[in-house]
């Protein structure tokens, strides 16, 4: 299905976008499009989530209910709302199977099933029931950012619905007045819903991803009607008809909507200050912020605002100071911090961990400093006179030659080797060393030079703990 959508949509770039929206497979997405979607706060529509399940299930529900209402024999004798809810549950199940049932889709499907079940059994405890079902199916989900963000956002929207009141409307007004009032009411609801959901998920975005999309409200307000009324219905119908010639014009409509969404994402992502990168707060901040958000959702009256102080913990709690060095878990790469910037000694090797390290401490990449501060040859990097610290590195799997080891020990106070050296020259007697055995025991490391000129090491393996699947 993914390949068919990619090939049938005329614009291959939008074809990958369409496939991600329908099946959740993101292999055909253009990297620049993914980056724009992230920076604009629209990345949530790229994975099968509550938005997709709500549109698919809701489309099936309202279409079935509307069709049954046109048949008086059925509408007057049977509970067509409950029948439509059953059809919505089946549509959600089929969509879940089509998506390959990834974890976010399962969570969204459970919430949708419980919501339709509330119609069938006249129960409104949907959110709590859905959370219990998800935790029974996947207990580990409680530690995943997606679970935390989804349910906190949903709880915040339910709290908003609880305090909101529908405006009083006149019974007999001209159609254009009613339309004008409906438009402004819809805009107000959209702004409030997007703002509340965005604020409820911001603590998790800051904690896990060290970034906040400053204009996410704008992009979501512009994108939501296009996705809900054009793209998803067209993709649903076009996917069903994709094996026939009738699917081509419907998918063309979806392509136009996706092009508009991509343009919105690019426009918002290019705005000045679209993404705010912040250093990750301590673990306590997430616990306090989550408790604060839940307090504001569950407590009624003016006392709910007491939770705001805790909810803002991710902003005011002090951050951990950035270390001076980062070492890859296998010793194949290293990074050095210089004030608020950092650079990697091997810019093409093991960059994922390096980029995560930069984001965690809100550091900017300064790749040109690498050639200035270090002289690298044959996997061996010696510090130059401009290097802020006297560190030497040997990134090869084989032990360096004796003359290379001597050069490292003569030019550095600390040397890092990916390999294991059996015999050390006498010149290395007073030089600190980190070798392959240390990486096997400690994993990735962060080093900080103390005032007493010693090295403080923070290692990953001791923090992970000893498990049957871990080394050491």
N, C-alpha and C positions, 0 to 999 in steps of 0.2 A: 504493500500500500504506500509506503514511504517513497519507493522508487517511482511508482506510477504518478504520484503527485508531483514529484520533482520534474519528471519528464513532460507531464501534460500541461503544467503551467508555463506559459510562453517565456516569461522572465525566469531564468534559472535561479537567480538570487532570491526572488519571491517564492520560487518553488520550494527551496529549502525552508523558507519561513513558513509556508503553508504546511509542509510535512511536520515541522516541529509543533505547530498548533494542533494538528489532528492526531498524530501518533506519538508525539513526545520525543521522537528521535531527532537529535540536534547535529548529526554528523554532517549535514549538508548546509548548515548555516554559515554565512559569510562572517569571518572574524570581526570585521569592522562593524557589521550590524549588531553582533552580540555585544561589542563594547559600547555602542551607542545605546542599546537597550538597557544595559547595566547603569550607565552614567545618567540616564534619564529617568530611572526608576520604573522601567517597563519590563524588566527581565522576568518578572513573575508570570507573564503570559506565554513565555517560551516553553514552560514545562506544564504537563497536565496537572491542573490543580483545581481548586474550588471554583474558579471563574469558568473553566471549561465545563465542569460537571453541572454547574448551575445553568449554563446556557443550553447544554444538550438536554438535560433532564427537564428544565423549564420549558424549552421549545416543545418537547414531546408532550408534556403535561398540558400546556395551554392549547396545543393543536388538537389533542384528543378530546379535551373538555369542550372546546369550541365545536368540533365536529359532532359530538354526541348531543350538544345542546340544540343542534339543528334538526334532530329527530325527536319529535314530541313523544312518541311512544316510549322511547328510552328515557328521555329527560324527565318525564313525569312519573316514572315508575321505579327508577333505579338511582342510586347515589352516584351521579356521574363524576363528581369531584374525586371520590375515592377510586373509581375505576381509572380516572386519568392519572391519579397518583401511582397506581399499579403499573400503568404503561410507562410513567416516568422512571420508576425503579428498574424496569426492564431495559429502557434506553441507557440508563447509567451503567448497568451491568455490561451491555454490549460495548459501550464506549471504553469501559475499563479493560475489557478483553482486547479491544483493538489497540489500546495504548501499550499493551505488554505488562500492565499492572505494576508500574514502579511504585515505590513507597508513597510519594506525594499523591499519586492518583488513587491509591487505596484509601488513604486518609480522606481525600475529598469524596470518594464514592461512599464511604461509611457515613459521612455527614449528610450526604444527599439522601441515602437510604433512610436514615433516621428522620430526616425532615419529611420525606414522603410518608414514612411510617407514622409520624405525628398526625398526618391527615387521615390515614387509615384508622388509627386507634384513638384519635382525638386527644393526643398527648403533646405537650409543648416543652417537655424536658429534653429537647433534642441535643443541645450542646453537651450536657453532662453525659447523656447516654452514648453519644458518639465518641467522646473522649474515653469512656470506659471500654467501649468495644475496640477502639484502636489500640489501647494499652493491653487488652487481653490478646489481641492478634500479634502486636509488636511491642512488647514492654520496653525495648530499647529506644522506641521512638521518642520517649519523654526527654531524651538527651539530645535530640536532633533539632537544629535551628528551625527547620521547616515546621515541625510539630508545634514548637513553642510560638513561632510567629503566627501560624494559622489560627490556633485556638485563642491566642491573646487578641488578635484582630477581630475574630468572630465575637468574643466576649465583649469587646469594646463596642462593636456595632449593635449587639443586643442591648447593652446598657444605653446606647444612644436612642434606640427605638423605644426603650422604656420611658425615657424622660421626654421624648418628642410628642408633640400633639399636632394632629392634622388641622390645617386652617379651616375656619368656618367659611363655608361657601354659600352663596345665595342659590335658591332653588331655580329661579327663572332669570337667566341673564343671556345676552347674545352669545353666540358660539365663539365669536372672536375674543370676547372678554374672558370666557371660560378657558379658551386656549392660551391666552396671555397669562392668566393666573396659573394654569397648569405648568407652563414653561418655567416661570419663575420659581414655583414650588419645586419642580424637578431639579432645577439648577441649585437651589438651596440644599436640597437633600444630597445631591451629588457632592457638593463642596464639603458639607458636614461629614458625610460618610468617608470620603477620601482623606480628609484631615484627621478624623478620629482613628481610622485604620492605620494611617501612616505614622501618627504619633505613638500608637500602641506597639508598632513593630520597630520603631527607631532604636530603642535600647538594644534589641537583639542584633540589628544591623551594625551598630557601633561596636558591640562586644565581639561579634564573630567575624565581621568583615572590615572593621576599622574604617568605615566610610559611611557617609550619609548623603543621599541625593537631595539637594536643596530645592529642586524644582519638580519633585515627583508629583506634587499636587497638580501642577499645570499639565504635565504630560498625561497623567491618568484621566483628568477631566476631558482632555481632547481625544484620548484614545478610546475610552470606555464606550461611548455610543457607536463608534465605528465598529469595534469588535463585537458588541452585543447585537447590533441590528443589521450589520452588513457582512462582516467577515465570517463569524461563526455560523450563521444560517447558510450562507453561500457555500462554505466549506463542508457543512453537513450534507447538504443536498448534492453538491458537486462530487463529494467522495462516494456517495451511494450510486450516483450515475456515471462515475468515472469510467466504467467499462463500456459505456455507450456513447454515441456522439452527442447526446444531450448534456453530458457533463462538461464539455469544453466551454460553452458560453457562461455557465454558472461559475466555473472556476476562474473565468476571466473577470467576473465581478469581484470574486474574492481577491484576485491579484490586485485590482485597483484599490481595494480597501487596505490591503497589506502595504502597498506602496505609500499610501497616505500615513499609515502608522510608522513606517520606516522614516518618512520625512519628518514626522513629529519628533521621533526619537533623536534623529540627527540634529534637528534645530535646538531642542532642549539641551542635549549633551554638549553643544558648542557654546552655550551661554556662559558668560564669565562666572566662575565660582559654582559651576553646576554640581561638582562633587567635592565634598569636604572630607579630607583624610585626617583622621584623628588616631592617636595612639590608643591601643586597646586598654580598657580599664581593668582593675583586678576582678577576680571571680566574685568577690563580695558585692560588687556593683551590680552584676546581673541578678543575683538573688534579691537584692533590695529593690531594684527596678521592677522585677517581675512581681514581687509582693505588692509594690505600690500600684502597678497597673491593675492587678486583680482586686485590690482594696477599692480602687475607684470604680471598678465595674460592679462589685457585689454590694457595697455599702450604699444605702440610700440617704438622701438628705445632704445637708451641708458637711457632714462628717466625711463624706467621700473625698473631699479635697485635701484631707490630711495625708492621703496616700500620694499626693503630688510630690511631696518632699522626697519620699523614697523612690518614686518613679524617675526622678532626675539624678539618681545616684551615678549613672553612667557619665554624667557631665562633670560633676564637682568632685568625685573621689580622685585622689592623686594617682597619677600613672607611674608605672615602674620605669626607672631610668634606663635608657637604651644602653646595651653593652657595647664594648669597643670592637668585638670581633664575633663573627659567626662562622662555624665550621660545619660543613655538610656531614651527614650521618656516616658516610663511608670515607670521608676525607678526600673526596674528589673535587671539592671547591671550597672557597673561603671568601669572606667579605669583611671589609674594614670600614668602620664608621669614622667620619670626620665631621664633627659638629652635627648639623642636621642632615647631612648627606652620607651616602655610603657607596662603595663600589665593589664589584665582584672581580676576583683575580682571573676567573675563567668565564667570560661573558656568554659562552655558548654551552656551558655544561651545568646541569642540575639547577636550572634557573627557577623552577617552581618553588623550591624551598626558599631560595633567596628572595623571590618576590613576596612570598608570605612574610618573611622576616621584615622586609621593608615596610609592608602595610601594618604589621603588628606594632611597630614603633614609630609609624608616621614619618619615615625617612624617605628622602628623594634620591633617585639614582644619579650618580655622577660617574659614568663609565670612563671619562677621559683621565681621571685621576690614576687609574690602574697603570697605564703606560708611563705616567710621570713618576710614580712612587716605587715601581718594581721593575726589575729586569728579569724577564722570564725566557728560559731556553730549555728545551728538552724536559718539560714537566717540572723544572726547578725554577723557583722565583726567589730572587735575592732582593732585599730592601735597598732602595737608592737613598741618597742623602736627604731627599725631600720626604721620605716615608715618616709618618707620625710616630711609628713604633718599629723597633728592630725585631721584625718577625720574618722567618724564612719558611718556605713551603716546598715540598716535593710531592707532586700529585700523581706520580707514576705508580703502577701496581708493583713494579720491580724496585728493589732497593737501589738508591742512587750509588754512583761510583764513589770510591773512597775520596777522590779529590773534590767531588761535589759535596760530600758530607762535610769535609773540612771547610770548604767555602761557606757553607751554611752556618757552621758553628762559629766561624770567624766574623761573620757579618750580622748575626742575630743573637738576641738574648733568649728567644724561644723559637724552636723549629717544630714544624708540623709535618709529619710524614704519613702518607697513605700506606706505606709498606712497613715491614718489620726489619730492623737492622740488628744483626747478631753481634758484630764487633764495632765498637765506637772508637774513633781516634782520641788521643789524649786531650786534644784541644776542645773536645765536647764535654769534658768532665763537669764544668760549671754552667752548662747551658741546659735550660729546661727543654723537655722533649715530650711531644705527643705523637704516638705511633699507632700502628694498626691494632695492636692489642687494646689500646685505650678506646679506640672507636668501637671495637667489638663489645667492650664492657659498658661504655657510656653513651654511645650513639651520637647524635648531633649535640654540639656544644656552643655555649655563649661564654666569652671570656671578657672580663673587665679588669683593668689595671687599677689596683688600689693605691692609696696615698703612700703606702709603705713599699711600693714598687713590686708587690706580690701580684699573683694572678688569682682572681676569683672565678671559678668555673661553675656554670650552671648546665647540667647535662640532661638530656631527654630521657634516657633509659631509667634512671632512678625515679623520675617523676611519673613515668608510665607504670612502674611497679613490675614485679616478677609474675609473669603469666606463662601458661604452658606453651604459648605460641611466640614468646619473646626470647631473645638470646640472653646469655649470661646467667 
